[in-house]
Amino acid sequence: MSDGTNADLSFYCKAYRFGELKRFRGFDAGLVVDDDAGSLGDDDVVFVHPNFCVTHSVFLPRRIERTASPEWIEFCKQELKFEIPADIAATMHE
């Protein structure tokens, strides 16, 4: 799905406070947040997507090409409890 500009709508994403993501060891060293985010405070809302990128909106910028590290994926799954709900995952395979 495209908005006609430079972003695609993700089929699923989950909102978190930016400060929650900063608990990840090495957060400043390699986490990609979309360019539109600007300066974020700990209480600002960001979105984690199924490819484990982080955006400031539900839209996925096409320019994010980073592969998430195994450590980041583990943090998202274990600490943030990120997972695609079963009912949504089921519709992806229809």
Biopython code that builds the backbone (N, CA, C, O; Angstrom):
import numpy as np
from Bio.PDB.StructureBuilder import StructureBuilder

atoms = [
    (1, "MET", "N", (0.841, -1.175, 0.000)),
    (1, "MET", "CA", (0.000, 0.000, 0.000)),
    (1, "MET", "C", (0.887, 1.239, 0.000)),
    (1, "MET", "O", (1.838, 1.308, 0.778)),
    (2, "SER", "N", (0.611, 2.176, -0.815)),
    (2, "SER", "CA", (1.451, 3.356, -0.873)),
    (2, "SER", "C", (0.608, 4.607, -0.691)),
    (2, "SER", "O", (-0.556, 4.650, -1.088)),
    (3, "ASP", "N", (1.204, 5.617, -0.090)),
    (3, "ASP", "CA", (0.495, 6.884, 0.081)),
    (3, "ASP", "C", (0.771, 7.817, -1.089)),
    (3, "ASP", "O", (0.350, 8.974, -1.080)),
    (4, "GLY", "N", (1.483, 7.310, -2.104)),
    (4, "GLY", "CA", (1.781, 8.106, -3.271)),
    (4, "GLY", "C", (3.046, 8.925, -3.136)),
    (4, "GLY", "O", (3.428, 9.620, -4.078)),
    (5, "THR", "N", (3.714, 8.863, -1.980)),
    (5, "THR", "CA", (4.953, 9.621, -1.817)),
    (5, "THR", "C", (6.111, 8.655, -1.642)),
    (5, "THR", "O", (6.482, 7.957, -2.586)),
    (6, "ASN", "N", (6.683, 8.605, -0.454)),
    (6, "ASN", "CA", (7.859, 7.776, -0.258)),
    (6, "ASN", "C", (7.709, 6.782, 0.884)),
    (6, "ASN", "O", (8.709, 6.389, 1.485)),
    (7, "ALA", "N", (6.498, 6.368, 1.194)),
    (7, "ALA", "CA", (6.309, 5.478, 2.333)),
    (7, "ALA", "C", (5.232, 4.442, 2.041)),
    (7, "ALA", "O", (4.326, 4.675, 1.240)),
    (8, "ASP", "N", (5.346, 3.299, 2.701)),
    (8, "ASP", "CA", (4.353, 2.238, 2.590)),
    (8, "ASP", "C", (3.752, 1.984, 3.958)),
    (8, "ASP", "O", (4.419, 2.135, 4.981)),
    (9, "LEU", "N", (2.479, 1.594, 3.965)),
    (9, "LEU", "CA", (1.809, 1.259, 5.210)),
    (9, "LEU", "C", (2.184, -0.165, 5.594)),
    (9, "LEU", "O", (2.095, -1.075, 4.770)),
    (10, "SER", "N", (2.592, -0.357, 6.809)),
    (10, "SER", "CA", (2.943, -1.674, 7.307)),
    (10, "SER", "C", (1.664, -2.437, 7.633)),
    (10, "SER", "O", (0.693, -1.833, 8.088)),
    (11, "PHE", "N", (1.641, -3.768, 7.409)),
    (11, "PHE", "CA", (0.440, -4.537, 7.726)),
    (11, "PHE", "C", (0.245, -4.666, 9.231)),
    (11, "PHE", "O", (-0.857, -4.968, 9.688)),
    (12, "TYR", "N", (1.305, -4.441, 10.008)),
    (12, "TYR", "CA", (1.194, -4.476, 11.465)),
    (12, "TYR", "C", (2.370, -3.703, 12.052)),
    (12, "TYR", "O", (3.479, -3.748, 11.520)),
    (13, "CYS", "N", (2.125, -3.008, 13.130)),
    (13, "CYS", "CA", (3.198, -2.404, 13.916)),
    (13, "CYS", "C", (2.665, -2.225, 15.329)),
    (13, "CYS", "O", (1.455, -2.215, 15.557)),
    (14, "LYS", "N", (3.573, -2.087, 16.259)),
    (14, "LYS", "CA", (3.179, -1.944, 17.661)),
    (14, "LYS", "C", (3.831, -0.692, 18.227)),
    (14, "LYS", "O", (5.014, -0.437, 18.004)),
    (15, "ALA", "N", (3.047, 0.084, 18.961)),
    (15, "ALA", "CA", (3.521, 1.343, 19.534)),
    (15, "ALA", "C", (4.245, 1.112, 20.850)),
    (15, "ALA", "O", (3.842, 0.282, 21.665)),
    (16, "TYR", "N", (5.320, 1.864, 21.038)),
    (16, "TYR", "CA", (6.094, 1.857, 22.280)),
    (16, "TYR", "C", (6.518, 3.288, 22.580)),
    (16, "TYR", "O", (6.624, 4.118, 21.678)),
    (17, "ARG", "N", (6.757, 3.564, 23.847)),
    (17, "ARG", "CA", (7.398, 4.831, 24.200)),
    (17, "ARG", "C", (8.864, 4.721, 23.801)),
    (17, "ARG", "O", (9.490, 3.678, 23.988)),
    (18, "PHE", "N", (9.396, 5.782, 23.260)),
    (18, "PHE", "CA", (10.777, 5.795, 22.788)),
    (18, "PHE", "C", (11.753, 5.384, 23.895)),
    (18, "PHE", "O", (12.744, 4.702, 23.635)),
    (19, "GLY", "N", (11.463, 5.803, 25.127)),
    (19, "GLY", "CA", (12.330, 5.460, 26.256)),
    (19, "GLY", "C", (12.446, 3.959, 26.484)),
    (19, "GLY", "O", (13.478, 3.485, 26.959)),
    (20, "GLU", "N", (11.392, 3.198, 26.150)),
    (20, "GLU", "CA", (11.440, 1.743, 26.308)),
    (20, "GLU", "C", (12.497, 1.132, 25.397)),
    (20, "GLU", "O", (13.181, 0.186, 25.787)),
    (21, "LEU", "N", (12.631, 1.658, 24.207)),
    (21, "LEU", "CA", (13.600, 1.132, 23.256)),
    (21, "LEU", "C", (15.030, 1.434, 23.679)),
    (21, "LEU", "O", (15.960, 0.708, 23.331)),
    (22, "LYS", "N", (15.191, 2.502, 24.424)),
    (22, "LYS", "CA", (16.531, 2.902, 24.851)),
    (22, "LYS", "C", (17.115, 1.971, 25.908)),
    (22, "LYS", "O", (18.284, 2.101, 26.271)),
    (23, "ARG", "N", (16.309, 1.030, 26.406)),
    (23, "ARG", "CA", (16.840, 0.026, 27.339)),
    (23, "ARG", "C", (17.747, -0.973, 26.625)),
    (23, "ARG", "O", (18.508, -1.695, 27.271)),
    (24, "PHE", "N", (17.670, -1.018, 25.297)),
    (24, "PHE", "CA", (18.486, -1.941, 24.522)),
    (24, "PHE", "C", (19.953, -1.538, 24.609)),
    (24, "PHE", "O", (20.315, -0.403, 24.298)),
    (25, "ARG", "N", (20.790, -2.478, 25.033)),
    (25, "ARG", "CA", (22.236, -2.224, 25.119)),
    (25, "ARG", "C", (22.763, -1.900, 23.725)),
    (25, "ARG", "O", (22.539, -2.662, 22.785)),
    (26, "GLY", "N", (23.453, -0.792, 23.588)),
    (26, "GLY", "CA", (23.958, -0.369, 22.291)),
    (26, "GLY", "C", (22.926, 0.364, 21.460)),
    (26, "GLY", "O", (23.087, 0.503, 20.247)),
    (27, "PHE", "N", (21.874, 0.832, 22.096)),
    (27, "PHE", "CA", (20.783, 1.505, 21.386)),
    (27, "PHE", "C", (21.292, 2.603, 20.463)),
    (27, "PHE", "O", (20.919, 2.648, 19.291)),
    (28, "ASP", "N", (22.131, 3.477, 20.973)),
    (28, "ASP", "CA", (22.623, 4.604, 20.177)),
    (28, "ASP", "C", (23.572, 4.184, 19.064)),
    (28, "ASP", "O", (23.809, 4.947, 18.128)),
    (29, "ALA", "N", (24.109, 2.989, 19.161)),
    (29, "ALA", "CA", (25.141, 2.559, 18.229)),
    (29, "ALA", "C", (24.619, 2.093, 16.881)),
    (29, "ALA", "O", (25.368, 2.123, 15.905)),
    (30, "GLY", "N", (23.363, 1.662, 16.784)),
    (30, "GLY", "CA", (22.990, 1.129, 15.490)),
    (30, "GLY", "C", (21.524, 1.045, 15.163)),
    (30, "GLY", "O", (21.176, 0.528, 14.102)),
    (31, "LEU", "N", (20.657, 1.519, 16.004)),
    (31, "LEU", "CA", (19.238, 1.432, 15.722)),
    (31, "LEU", "C", (18.835, 2.499, 14.718)),
    (31, "LEU", "O", (19.151, 3.677, 14.889)),
    (32, "VAL", "N", (18.147, 2.088, 13.687)),
    (32, "VAL", "CA", (17.706, 3.025, 12.662)),
    (32, "VAL", "C", (16.299, 3.501, 12.980)),
    (32, "VAL", "O", (15.381, 2.695, 13.129)),
    (33, "VAL", "N", (16.138, 4.786, 13.079)),
    (33, "VAL", "CA", (14.831, 5.402, 13.229)),
    (33, "VAL", "C", (14.648, 6.289, 12.010)),
    (33, "VAL", "O", (15.586, 6.975, 11.604)),
    (34, "ASP", "N", (13.459, 6.291, 11.415)),
    (34, "ASP", "CA", (13.257, 7.029, 10.165)),
    (34, "ASP", "C", (13.635, 8.498, 10.309)),
    (34, "ASP", "O", (13.593, 9.062, 11.403)),
    (35, "ASP", "N", (14.002, 9.102, 9.192)),
    (35, "ASP", "CA", (14.483, 10.480, 9.159)),
    (35, "ASP", "C", (13.458, 11.503, 9.623)),
    (35, "ASP", "O", (13.833, 12.594, 10.054)),
    (36, "ASP", "N", (12.179, 11.177, 9.544)),
    (36, "ASP", "CA", (11.139, 12.122, 9.920)),
    (36, "ASP", "C", (10.957, 12.234, 11.433)),
    (36, "ASP", "O", (10.182, 13.064, 11.908)),
    (37, "ALA", "N", (11.659, 11.413, 12.175)),
    (37, "ALA", "CA", (11.457, 11.368, 13.619)),
    (37, "ALA", "C", (11.938, 12.627, 14.320)),
    (37, "ALA", "O", (11.352, 13.038, 15.321)),
    (38, "GLY", "N", (12.990, 13.240, 13.811)),
    (38, "GLY", "CA", (13.517, 14.425, 14.471)),
    (38, "GLY", "C", (14.066, 14.078, 15.837)),
    (38, "GLY", "O", (14.624, 12.997, 16.027)),
    (39, "SER", "N", (13.916, 14.975, 16.784)),
    (39, "SER", "CA", (14.394, 14.761, 18.137)),
    (39, "SER", "C", (13.266, 14.163, 18.976)),
    (39, "SER", "O", (12.217, 14.783, 19.154)),
    (40, "LEU", "N", (13.491, 12.959, 19.485)),
    (40, "LEU", "CA", (12.452, 12.268, 20.238)),
    (40, "LEU", "C", (12.749, 12.271, 21.728)),
    (40, "LEU", "O", (13.895, 12.098, 22.143)),
    (41, "GLY", "N", (11.712, 12.469, 22.527)),
    (41, "GLY", "CA", (11.827, 12.363, 23.964)),
    (41, "GLY", "C", (11.400, 10.974, 24.410)),
    (41, "GLY", "O", (10.791, 10.236, 23.636)),
    (42, "ASP", "N", (11.708, 10.614, 25.633)),
    (42, "ASP", "CA", (11.403, 9.275, 26.146)),
    (42, "ASP", "C", (9.918, 8.929, 26.097)),
    (42, "ASP", "O", (9.574, 7.754, 25.976)),
    (43, "ASP", "N", (9.036, 9.909, 26.187)),
    (43, "ASP", "CA", (7.603, 9.638, 26.182)),
    (43, "ASP", "C", (6.963, 9.708, 24.800)),
    (43, "ASP", "O", (5.767, 9.457, 24.658)),
    (44, "ASP", "N", (7.750, 10.045, 23.783)),
    (44, "ASP", "CA", (7.215, 10.058, 22.416)),
    (44, "ASP", "C", (6.936, 8.633, 21.962)),
    (44, "ASP", "O", (7.620, 7.694, 22.370)),
    (45, "VAL", "N", (5.929, 8.484, 21.117)),
    (45, "VAL", "CA", (5.527, 7.167, 20.628)),
    (45, "VAL", "C", (6.230, 6.862, 19.304)),
    (45, "VAL", "O", (6.267, 7.689, 18.393)),
    (46, "VAL", "N", (6.787, 5.646, 19.227)),
    (46, "VAL", "CA", (7.388, 5.133, 18.002)),
    (46, "VAL", "C", (6.799, 3.754, 17.730)),
    (46, "VAL", "O", (6.136, 3.177, 18.592)),
    (47, "PHE", "N", (7.038, 3.231, 16.542)),
    (47, "PHE", "CA", (6.430, 1.968, 16.135)),
    (47, "PHE", "C", (7.482, 0.964, 15.691)),
    (47, "PHE", "O", (8.379, 1.290, 14.913)),
    (48, "VAL", "N", (7.364, -0.259, 16.193)),
    (48, "VAL", "CA", (8.218, -1.366, 15.757)),
    (48, "VAL", "C", (7.404, -2.174, 14.753)),
    (48, "VAL", "O", (6.239, -2.493, 14.992)),
    (49, "HIS", "N", (8.030, -2.500, 13.630)),
    (49, "HIS", "CA", (7.378, -3.211, 12.528)),
    (49, "HIS", "C", (7.879, -4.653, 12.461)),
    (49, "HIS", "O", (8.875, -4.985, 13.104)),
    (50, "PRO", "N", (7.210, -5.510, 11.697)),
    (50, "PRO", "CA", (7.607, -6.915, 11.615)),
    (50, "PRO", "C", (9.049, -7.150, 11.164)),
    (50, "PRO", "O", (9.626, -8.192, 11.475)),
    (51, "ASN", "N", (9.635, -6.204, 10.440)),
    (51, "ASN", "CA", (11.038, -6.346, 10.053)),
    (51, "ASN", "C", (11.966, -5.735, 11.112)),
    (51, "ASN", "O", (13.174, -5.622, 10.904)),
    (52, "PHE", "N", (11.379, -5.345, 12.247)),
    (52, "PHE", "CA", (12.067, -4.811, 13.421)),
    (52, "PHE", "C", (12.689, -3.434, 13.211)),
    (52, "PHE", "O", (13.542, -3.020, 13.996)),
    (53, "CYS", "N", (12.275, -2.717, 12.163)),
    (53, "CYS", "CA", (12.695, -1.327, 12.050)),
    (53, "CYS", "C", (11.779, -0.499, 12.943)),
    (53, "CYS", "O", (10.705, -0.949, 13.340)),
    (54, "VAL", "N", (12.218, 0.707, 13.248)),
    (54, "VAL", "CA", (11.470, 1.603, 14.120)),
    (54, "VAL", "C", (11.140, 2.867, 13.334)),
    (54, "VAL", "O", (12.012, 3.465, 12.703)),
    (55, "THR", "N", (9.875, 3.263, 13.381)),
    (55, "THR", "CA", (9.464, 4.483, 12.696)),
    (55, "THR", "C", (8.688, 5.375, 13.650)),
    (55, "THR", "O", (8.222, 4.932, 14.699)),
    (56, "HIS", "N", (8.559, 6.631, 13.270)),
    (56, "HIS", "CA", (7.826, 7.600, 14.067)),
    (56, "HIS", "C", (6.353, 7.602, 13.710)),
    (56, "HIS", "O", (5.551, 8.262, 14.372)),
    (57, "SER", "N", (5.984, 6.857, 12.649)),
    (57, "SER", "CA", (4.588, 6.751, 12.238)),
    (57, "SER", "C", (4.317, 5.311, 11.812)),
    (57, "SER", "O", (5.223, 4.478, 11.807)),
    (58, "VAL", "N", (3.075, 5.025, 11.458)),
    (58, "VAL", "CA", (2.738, 3.674, 11.010)),
    (58, "VAL", "C", (3.253, 3.404, 9.604)),
    (58, "VAL", "O", (3.208, 2.265, 9.138)),
    (59, "PHE", "N", (3.739, 4.431, 8.929)),
    (59, "PHE", "CA", (4.249, 4.269, 7.580)),
    (59, "PHE", "C", (5.705, 3.836, 7.591)),
    (59, "PHE", "O", (6.499, 4.295, 8.412)),
    (60, "LEU", "N", (6.040, 2.943, 6.667)),
    (60, "LEU", "CA", (7.413, 2.474, 6.511)),
    (60, "LEU", "C", (8.097, 3.259, 5.401)),
    (60, "LEU", "O", (7.673, 3.188, 4.248)),
    (61, "PRO", "N", (9.141, 4.002, 5.725)),
    (61, "PRO", "CA", (9.877, 4.684, 4.663)),
    (61, "PRO", "C", (10.551, 3.630, 3.772)),
    (61, "PRO", "O", (11.107, 2.653, 4.274)),
    (62, "ARG", "N", (10.501, 3.826, 2.491)),
    (62, "ARG", "CA", (11.139, 2.871, 1.572)),
    (62, "ARG", "C", (12.657, 2.860, 1.734)),
    (62, "ARG", "O", (13.309, 1.884, 1.363)),
    (63, "ARG", "N", (13.218, 3.918, 2.274)),
    (63, "ARG", "CA", (14.670, 4.031, 2.336)),
    (63, "ARG", "C", (15.323, 3.198, 3.442)),
    (63, "ARG", "O", (16.550, 3.097, 3.470)),
    (64, "ILE", "N", (14.561, 2.606, 4.343)),
    (64, "ILE", "CA", (15.166, 1.773, 5.381)),
    (64, "ILE", "C", (15.524, 0.425, 4.777)),
    (64, "ILE", "O", (14.650, -0.322, 4.337)),
    (65, "GLU", "N", (16.813, 0.121, 4.760)),
    (65, "GLU", "CA", (17.287, -1.118, 4.167)),
    (65, "GLU", "C", (18.110, -1.930, 5.160)),
    (65, "GLU", "O", (18.759, -2.904, 4.776)),
    (66, "ARG", "N", (18.090, -1.550, 6.399)),
    (66, "ARG", "CA", (18.922, -2.172, 7.424)),
    (66, "ARG", "C", (18.348, -3.513, 7.853)),
    (66, "ARG", "O", (17.138, -3.659, 8.024)),
    (67, "THR", "N", (19.231, -4.488, 8.025)),
    (67, "THR", "CA", (18.832, -5.768, 8.588)),
    (67, "THR", "C", (19.002, -5.691, 10.097)),
    (67, "THR", "O", (20.052, -5.274, 10.585)),
    (68, "ALA", "N", (17.993, -6.083, 10.823)),
    (68, "ALA", "CA", (18.036, -6.027, 12.286)),
    (68, "ALA", "C", (19.023, -7.059, 12.818)),
    (68, "ALA", "O", (19.110, -8.171, 12.298)),
    (69, "SER", "N", (19.756, -6.688, 13.843)),
    (69, "SER", "CA", (20.715, -7.620, 14.450)),
    (69, "SER", "C", (19.961, -8.676, 15.253)),
    (69, "SER", "O", (18.850, -8.423, 15.720)),
    (70, "PRO", "N", (20.548, -9.843, 15.416)),
    (70, "PRO", "CA", (19.911, -10.868, 16.251)),
    (70, "PRO", "C", (19.643, -10.366, 17.674)),
    (70, "PRO", "O", (18.642, -10.737, 18.286)),
    (71, "GLU", "N", (20.532, -9.528, 18.196)),
    (71, "GLU", "CA", (20.363, -8.996, 19.549)),
    (71, "GLU", "C", (19.150, -8.073, 19.631)),
    (71, "GLU", "O", (18.405, -8.107, 20.611)),
    (72, "TRP", "N", (18.952, -7.246, 18.599)),
    (72, "TRP", "CA", (17.806, -6.347, 18.573)),
    (72, "TRP", "C", (16.508, -7.145, 18.465)),
    (72, "TRP", "O", (15.536, -6.843, 19.158)),
    (73, "ILE", "N", (16.487, -8.152, 17.609)),
    (73, "ILE", "CA", (15.297, -8.995, 17.458)),
    (73, "ILE", "C", (14.969, -9.692, 18.772)),
    (73, "ILE", "O", (13.804, -9.757, 19.165)),
    (74, "GLU", "N", (15.975, -10.208, 19.445)),
    (74, "GLU", "CA", (15.770, -10.874, 20.737)),
    (74, "GLU", "C", (15.223, -9.892, 21.776)),
    (74, "GLU", "O", (14.316, -10.234, 22.534)),
    (75, "PHE", "N", (15.770, -8.676, 21.813)),
    (75, "PHE", "CA", (15.287, -7.647, 22.732)),
    (75, "PHE", "C", (13.815, -7.340, 22.461)),
    (75, "PHE", "O", (13.009, -7.257, 23.387)),
    (76, "CYS", "N", (13.474, -7.174, 21.188)),
    (76, "CYS", "CA", (12.081, -6.868, 20.838)),
    (76, "CYS", "C", (11.136, -7.986, 21.270)),
    (76, "CYS", "O", (10.052, -7.729, 21.792)),
    (77, "LYS", "N", (11.557, -9.218, 21.047)),
    (77, "LYS", "CA", (10.705, -10.355, 21.390)),
    (77, "LYS", "C", (10.624, -10.594, 22.892)),
    (77, "LYS", "O", (9.538, -10.826, 23.424)),
    (78, "GLN", "N", (11.749, -10.542, 23.570)),
    (78, "GLN", "CA", (11.784, -10.886, 24.989)),
    (78, "GLN", "C", (11.430, -9.721, 25.905)),
    (78, "GLN", "O", (10.612, -9.876, 26.812)),
    (79, "GLU", "N", (12.029, -8.569, 25.684)),
    (79, "GLU", "CA", (11.830, -7.425, 26.582)),
    (79, "GLU", "C", (10.575, -6.613, 26.236)),
    (79, "GLU", "O", (9.811, -6.223, 27.119)),
    (80, "LEU", "N", (10.382, -6.369, 24.944)),
    (80, "LEU", "CA", (9.224, -5.573, 24.523)),
    (80, "LEU", "C", (7.997, -6.426, 24.265)),
    (80, "LEU", "O", (6.892, -5.906, 24.114)),
    (81, "LYS", "N", (8.192, -7.741, 24.214)),
    (81, "LYS", "CA", (7.095, -8.689, 23.945)),
    (81, "LYS", "C", (6.453, -8.419, 22.577)),
    (81, "LYS", "O", (5.238, -8.532, 22.418)),
    (82, "PHE", "N", (7.288, -8.060, 21.594)),
    (82, "PHE", "CA", (6.785, -7.800, 20.248)),
    (82, "PHE", "C", (6.516, -9.117, 19.531)),
    (82, "PHE", "O", (7.387, -9.981, 19.436)),
    (83, "GLU", "N", (5.304, -9.251, 19.033)),
    (83, "GLU", "CA", (4.945, -10.374, 18.182)),
    (83, "GLU", "C", (3.703, -9.994, 17.401)),
    (83, "GLU", "O", (2.893, -9.181, 17.848)),
    (84, "ILE", "N", (3.566, -10.589, 16.239)),
    (84, "ILE", "CA", (2.383, -10.346, 15.426)),
    (84, "ILE", "C", (1.266, -11.218, 15.983)),
    (84, "ILE", "O", (1.433, -12.433, 16.087)),
    (85, "PRO", "N", (0.137, -10.628, 16.342)),
    (85, "PRO", "CA", (-0.976, -11.436, 16.872)),
    (85, "PRO", "C", (-1.387, -12.529, 15.883)),
    (85, "PRO", "O", (-1.341, -12.327, 14.669)),
    (86, "ALA", "N", (-1.784, -13.670, 16.407)),
    (86, "ALA", "CA", (-2.109, -14.835, 15.584)),
    (86, "ALA", "C", (-3.183, -14.535, 14.537)),
    (86, "ALA", "O", (-3.079, -14.994, 13.399)),
    (87, "ASP", "N", (-4.208, -13.774, 14.908)),
    (87, "ASP", "CA", (-5.272, -13.495, 13.942)),
    (87, "ASP", "C", (-4.785, -12.650, 12.774)),
    (87, "ASP", "O", (-5.251, -12.822, 11.648)),
    (88, "ILE", "N", (-3.860, -11.745, 13.032)),
    (88, "ILE", "CA", (-3.291, -10.939, 11.948)),
    (88, "ILE", "C", (-2.326, -11.776, 11.120)),
    (88, "ILE", "O", (-2.337, -11.704, 9.891)),
    (89, "ALA", "N", (-1.501, -12.560, 11.780)),
    (89, "ALA", "CA", (-0.573, -13.428, 11.059)),
    (89, "ALA", "C", (-1.313, -14.394, 10.138)),
    (89, "ALA", "O", (-0.847, -14.685, 9.037)),
    (90, "ALA", "N", (-2.458, -14.888, 10.585)),
    (90, "ALA", "CA", (-3.235, -15.826, 9.787)),
    (90, "ALA", "C", (-3.740, -15.184, 8.488)),
    (90, "ALA", "O", (-3.795, -15.844, 7.450)),
    (91, "THR", "N", (-4.099, -13.927, 8.547)),
    (91, "THR", "CA", (-4.592, -13.253, 7.337)),
    (91, "THR", "C", (-3.492, -12.972, 6.333)),
    (91, "THR", "O", (-3.769, -12.758, 5.153)),
    (92, "MET", "N", (-2.258, -12.971, 6.782)),
    (92, "MET", "CA", (-1.133, -12.740, 5.887)),
    (92, "MET", "C", (-0.924, -13.906, 4.930)),
    (92, "MET", "O", (-0.334, -13.726, 3.865)),
    (93, "HIS", "N", (-1.391, -15.086, 5.285)),
    (93, "HIS", "CA", (-1.156, -16.282, 4.495)),
    (93, "HIS", "C", (-2.378, -16.701, 3.696)),
    (93, "HIS", "O", (-2.390, -17.779, 3.100)),
    (94, "GLU", "N", (-3.403, -15.865, 3.677)),
    (94, "GLU", "CA", (-4.628, -16.197, 2.930)),
    (94, "GLU", "C", (-4.486, -15.828, 1.489)),
    (94, "GLU", "O", (-5.412, -16.033, 0.705)),
]
sb = StructureBuilder()
sb.init_structure("model")
sb.init_model(0)
sb.init_chain("A")
sb.init_seg("    ")
for serial, (resi, resn, name, xyz) in enumerate(atoms, 1):
    if name == "N":
        sb.init_residue(resn, " ", resi, " ")
    sb.init_atom(name, np.array(xyz, "f"), 0.0, 1.0, " ", f" {name:<3s}", serial, name[0])
structure = sb.get_structure()
